[in-house]
Amino acid sequence: MPLVFKGRSSMLDTSKWREKKGIIYLTVTSDGTTGKEWIRRLEDKGFHLDYYVESALRFPDFIPTNGVTTEVAVLKDSLFSDKKRDIKEIHTEAKRRNLVTPNAEIACLIREKFSGKEIDAMGLLWIITMHEPLKSYYCGIPCLLSVGSTPWIRATSGNYIGTWPIETGFAFAVNN
């Protein structure tokens, strides 16, 4: 069935994710890919990684898993008022819903599985993975990995102070 979103008709496959009450659910499975391997794998598929992401993926804190299937819950911006869409409120809402901190590799798995058009169809411009912040060799600032409706994977400050923009989703793992 065609999906109509933002006034556009699309034939996107929406069976890879579902939305319920402002939360997008999707599933990804890890395969042991290291951070250095992710850099090449994503670039080979035409994705762009900013310098901070490449640095964070090379950092020893990036620890991949193998064969782990994770149900991911993406809290949409619509769950928060404009003034309450800050990191503290996002973590409070995740805890209230019994969601847990995901592995950083979730960002890479989401980037590989979902096109920019599919992320756009979710009603999002960005999905920020709320993993433990990774350090970057480049600047030492802890960062969160994010993917969006463009073919990029970017780093966002893990110490972000302020309100996140609209059309941003926040990815956590469902606690099994």
N, C-alpha and C positions, 0 to 999 in steps of 0.2 A: 504494500500500500504506500503511495507517495506520502511524504512528510511535507507539510506546509509550515514554514517557519519564517518569521519576519517578512511576510508578504511574498516569499519566494517558494516555488514548488521544486521539490527535489526528489530524486529516486534513491536517496541514501538508505543503506541497510541499517535500520535502527535496532536490529535484533541483538546487537553486541552490548547494548546497554538498556536500562529502563529507568524511568523517573517516577518517584512516588513522594508526594508531599514536599517538594523542594529539594529532594535528595536524588542524585543520579547514582545508580548502582551499576558496577561493571566488574568483570573478573579478569585477572591477568595471572599468568604462570611464569615463574622465573626459570632460567635455564643455565645458571652459573656464569653468565657473561660478566667479566670483570669490567671495571671502569674504563680501562684502556681499550678493551675490546668493544665497549659500547660506543666509544668515540668513532672508531672506524666503521662499525656496523651502521650507526645512524647516518654518518656522512655518506657511506656507500648507497644508502637509500634516498639520498637527496635532502636530508635534514641539515640544518645549520646549528652549530653549537657556539655560544659566545665563549670568549676566552675564560671567563670565570667558571663556566660549566666544565670546560675541558680540564681546568686546574682542579676543580672539586672532584671530578671523576678519577683523577690520578692520585688523589690524596688517600692515605691508608685507611681513613675512616669510612670509605666507600667499600662496604663488605657485601658481595653478592650472595644470593642463596641459589639453590638448585632444586627444581621440581616443587617449589612452594606455590600453591595456588592461593591467591589473595582476593577476597571480595573487597572491593574498594567502594567507599561511600564518599561522594563528592557533595559537600554542602554548598548549595547555590547561594549567591549573594542575596537572593530574595528572602532568605531566612533571617536576615539581619537588617536593622535600620541603618541608614547611611552613617549615623553617628556611632553605631555599635559594631561596625564591621572592622574591628581591630583584632590583633592577634590574641589578646586576652579573651575577648568574647567568643572568638572562633573556637579556641581550645575549651572554653567553658561549655559551649554548645556540644562539641564533640564528646566531652566527658559525660554530659547529661544523656547523650544517646548511646553511651557505652562503646564509643569508637576509640581506637587506639592508634598510636603513632606507627606509620608504615615504614618499611625499608625505603631508602632513597632510590633504589632501583625501580620502584613503582613508576617514577616519572619517566624513565626510559621505556618501560614496558607500555605505558599509556601512549607515549609519543609514537612508538612503533605500531601500535594496534589501531590508533585512531587518526584519521586524516584531519586536516584543519577544517574541512567542510563538516565532518562529523562532530567536531568539538563545537563549531558554530551552530549546528543543529541542536545541540544540547542547550543552547541559549547562553553560551559562554565564549568569551574571548581568551581567557586563561584558566588553566587548572594548576593551582599551586599545590605541590605535594608537601604535606605537613610532617615530613620526616625530621629526625634530629638534624639540626643544621650541620652542614659539612663545611670544613674550612677550605679555603682556596689558597694555593701556593702563591698566587698572584698578589693578593692583598691581605690575606689572613682573616678576612671578615667572614664569619659564619654565614652560609647561604642555604636557601631552599631552592630546589629545582622546580621549574614550571614549564608547561607546554601550552601552546595556544592554537588559535585558528590560522596562524602563519606557520611555515615549516621550520620553526625554531624550537630549541630547548634553551631556556634562559635561566640565569641565576638571579634570585631575589634575596635581599638582605634577610637573614634569619632573625635579625634584631629590629625588624621594621617597626617604626613608631609612626602611627597615623592610621588612617582609615583606608582600607583596600578599595580599589575602584569597583564600580558596578560591572556586571558580567564576568565576575571572577568566581571560580569555584575552588573549594578547599578539600583536598583528597586525604582521607584517613582510611585506615583498615577497619573492617568490621571485626569485632571481637567474637571469636568462635568459642 
